[in-house]
Amino acid sequence: MTYLESILKVLAVGLILGAGLPAVFAVGLVAYSKGAGGAEADGTVDAPNPALKAFGLLLFALVTAVIVIAILWITKGTIDHHFGFNPVPFLPGK
């Protein structure tokens, strides 16, 4: 049963980070662009929506934080060896 559990864990993380994170980034792009306002194809002008722009920026910050934390988690052994501290003490070890 441990092989099946391991496979399912890898599948879940792969789906979340492999498909979920780019989807969150895409939603952030759409929200930010809709919030910026601008001219439509028919010549009408939309007013900027600061709430949508802020939501888009929040999603960009979330994606950036996940990427930075993942890089720190991957390299924590090297960072701990060279600098003497664990950069992600809130994440479980191996």
C-alpha positions, 0 to 999 in steps of 0.5 A, a space after each residue: 500500500 505504500 507504493 500506491 500512497 506514494 504514487 497518489 501523493 506525487 500525482 496530487 502534487 503534480 496536478 496542483 503545481 503542474 496545472 493549478 499554479 499556472 491556472 492561478 497565474 492565468 486567472 491573475 492575468 485576466 483579473 489584472 487586464 480586466 481591472 486595467 480598463 481600456 478601449 474595446 473593439 467597438 470603440 467604447 472605453 471601460 473605466 479601470 477597476 482597482 479591485 480587480 487589479 488588486 486581486 490580480 496582483 494578489 494572485 501574482 504574489 501568491 504564485 511568486 511565494 509558492 515558487 520561492 518557497 519551493 526553491 528554498 525547500 529544494 535547496 534547504 540542505 545546501 543552504 543549511 550546510 553553507 550558512 547554518 540555518 533552515 530557510 523553511 523551518 515551517 515545512 517538514 523534512 525528509 
